[in-house]
Amino acid sequence: MDWMLSTGGVPSFVRVPLGTYYNNQYYVSDHCSSYIDELAAQLDVDDKQTHLCRRGLGVVDIINTPTYVDTVILLQDLKPILIHCNDQQEVFRSTVKLLVQITTPIEFLVFEEIPDHKNYSSFIMNALILHLYKAKETFLDSTATQAVIDYKPVTFEDTECGNFCLLLFRNLLHTQQQLGNNPPDNSQQNKLVCNLFAQAFDELLLDMLLSPHRDEWVAAIAQIITLLFKDRPVEYIQNRLTAFMGSATFDSSANDDMSLNKDEIVIDNFEEMTIASNSSTLRKIRNIKEMIKAEYLPTDENISKLLERFVVEFMPKGFNILVGSLHHQLLMHEDVQLDKAQFFWLMAYFMGFASILNLNMTCISDALNIDILSYLTWEAHREAEKLEEWYQRSREIIQPRRLHRCVTAIREYLLVLEINSNVGESLEGSEESQGFKEWSNRLLMHLPAMTDLRQLLLLLIRQYNPNFQDRQYFHDVITTNNLLLLALKRAHGFPSYDGNFDFKEHLQQFCSITILAQYGIALKDFKTNGIVVNASIFNLLRYLNNDLGRTDILCESAIILPFREIWETKYEANYFKICILNDWHDLIAYVLHSFTNFSSDHDYCRSKFMTESRLMEQNMSQTKKFLFYPCDSQAEAVTDASQTDLQSVIDQLRNLGFQRQLDWIQSSLLNTCSAQLGAYAGKEFCNPIACLSLRKNISCPIVPWTEMEASALRSDLFCSLLNRLGLLPPPSPQQQYQPLTSFYPCIPREWSTKFLYDVAHMLGPIDQKKLNFDLSWLSDESEHKSNLGSLFDHATDGSLSEMWEPTEECESSASLPGNSSRLLKWIEQQSGIPVIGSPERNVDVLSMMTMMD
């Protein structure tokens, strides 16, 4: 239409017939909705280099009410339609949809830089940013926001419009205000938030979460909540609510033996905490809300109070629903319009309020659920893998905060579980606490079976690199691991526990040079760590000394040097009081005394520690020797392997000391087989990586959790075996990047259960007693019947093409196969790990830590 466009695609600066004013009332034209839809369509096909249409709408100021109606450069605006026509659903829906497009954040737009015109591209960016500033200023008018809030979605079309309304608020909250326009205490953001809360926007969000149509807009609600609490430290809100609830206090007594950094919270006297029923909890919540006196003034203090009131209302009514709905959508759909990091953030930010507000278990049952922990474990593994691959490919930091947020979400989950477990014990016999105790104990009983979670934290500790990763991230990993150890030990001690988890066997994995060195790095900063991190470190060291009797490994220099410095500063009251508890003094004294005795024998400690750590991995001395031979020797080994059948390669690896690594691959194959057979039905938490990979219909990664498993991927011979088995997929020419199927070894999704079992059996005898499925369940699909025999004879005949297409380099090269070189590069450059994002908060779990034996 000629009124729509001018040359270059910019909307024509003539009067678009959307409507007109008459006696201070705005009347829309008969075709207003179709005109608006055409403007929206123009934005959809806007030029990605110049964004002429979007900039044109900014120039003509289509949103704001025109000062001079007859001026040819101004369009009839959209704001009057919102205010005067919200009863005309079709027009209102089209208007809100167009406003969402107009206010789309810069980060969501697609930009194609104009070659040799970088300055012009910068000009375009600035023009669009100014347009967003203007849009935000427009909606500081409370009549505009009120018109959107008053809209009540009923039909399906209305629910779609309801989502557009939420997205509009999301865009406005996301837009930064123009610098220098307002003083900090009267900022545009504060004014917008203040207007929204004054118009009961918080109640609207809760009502929408309770709606049967909530799946349509939970992602938008999560984004809005994230923006509302952005730059609002969770500690500040927790402290204030803690004071109101009277269930926790800052540890500032002169009689106490410690004090904490200002960013930490101490939750004391778990024995005195009480659990109320739903009715009494909500009654107390209402009382707390009334105590928080907030005025609708755009100051930081008042905004904080409004957010506190929202937390008090949101936690018992909406948090559980929001987390459960988001979790379901993230599992079922890959196209959810939500950054998964926001889901992690929601868990980490709000989970701690559950204990502070003494919520009934029914208020957090969907959030404090074993399936949530399984999902977080799976996502943490994915993020760790992506970070490594992205860094190895480009040496650039891409979304590093996702992993950190995922770790903090796991930490908050375990912290709330630990608090609730202590509450249940302290109130044993109370009718009100019975549900809490049963729920918490059931969750605790699940944890020993979650091997992937235990190994994930071990992996993150081992791979930490202080040159590239944030110190706060590592502190959060250490404290999360400590919470898990506390929970595992508690569960292992239950009389009703009948699992096969061995707590001491798990602790043995920390008896390695790498792990102790990592803890030593953290312990060197004992003066600035804070008491929580130090307690987490000392708890592990005490486990190793008391439970395993491994005083010798604590005599490693990485531990001894910080111990000696701590001992030398023990009389410095401030340092000792802040950082080190008296309970740990005995351990330090004992280790230093043992070190003095051991040091009489030349290099006794170091040689004993290094020897035993390697003996822990059977026959690893031969493996290490093989791994670090010159390249010619390795090439010779692979050449010999190419001339033999597959079984001979397996035998050669076994003779070289790779039995445990072969068992690792076999175990992964059998776990995937069990998942496909449904053996984990109802207990997917036992193997979340295999089960969720199956549910997502993707290949299952074989994760090198330990040093022993990672060492196998440095071997040409072992990688050659994985490649010939089809577990090292080659890169696809059409796909530059496949994060889950091309970095770690992985099991193709197409493999049948029968084929999985047969390949696993090829790697060694299978203990039938350890299988959790019956062999009669195995399928015998015709397309896989001949594959097993071809594996033994495979050289260059392409018999594995059904599973993964081998590269020509792999088929002909006498050295390392080309498609496993990525793995070697990754393993050899493990120190190259990207920096994790800005520090997150610390949560003090000292009260639980001191309850350990």
Protein Blocks (a to p, Z undefined) as FASTA:
>chain_A
ZZlpcehhiacfbdddfbcceehiacddfklmmmmmmmmmmmmmgcfklommmmmmmmno
pmbccfblmlmkbccdfklmmmmmmmmmklmmmmmmmmmmmmocfklpccdddehilmlm
mmmmmmmmmmmmmmmmmmmpmklmmmmmmpccfblmlmmmmmmmmmmmmmmmmpccdehk
acfklcfklmmmmmmmmnommmmmmmmmmpmklmmmmmmmmmmmmmmmgoiafklmmmmm
mmmnopaccdfbfkbcbdcdfkbccdehkllpccddfklmmmmmmmmmmmmccddddbfk
lmmmmmmmmmmmmmmmmmmmmmmmmmmmmmmpmkbccdfklmmmmmmmmmmmmmmnopaf
klmmmmmcfklmmmmmmmmmmmmmmmmmmmmmnopaehkllmmmmmmmmmmmmmmmmmmm
mmmmmmgoiaklmmmmmmmmmmmmmmmmmmmlmmmmmmmmmmpcfklpcfklmmmmmmmm
mmmmmmmmmmmmpmklccfbdfklmmmmmmcfklmmmmmmmmmmmmmnojmlmmmmmmmm
mmmmmmnopmklmmpfklmmmmmmmmmmmmmmklmmmmpcfklmmmmmmmmmmmmmmmmp
ghklmmmmmmmmmmmpghklmmmmmmmgcfklmmmmmmmmmmpcfklmmmmmmmnopmmm
mmmmmmmmmmmmmmmnopmgoilmmmmmlmmmmmnopacddddfblmlmmmmmpmklmmm
mmmnopaccddfklmbdfklmmbgcddfklcfklmmmmmmmnoccdfklpcbdfklpccd
fklmmmmmmmmmgcklopmmmmpccdfklmmpcbdcfklmmmmmmmmmmmlccddddddd
dddfklmmmmpZZ
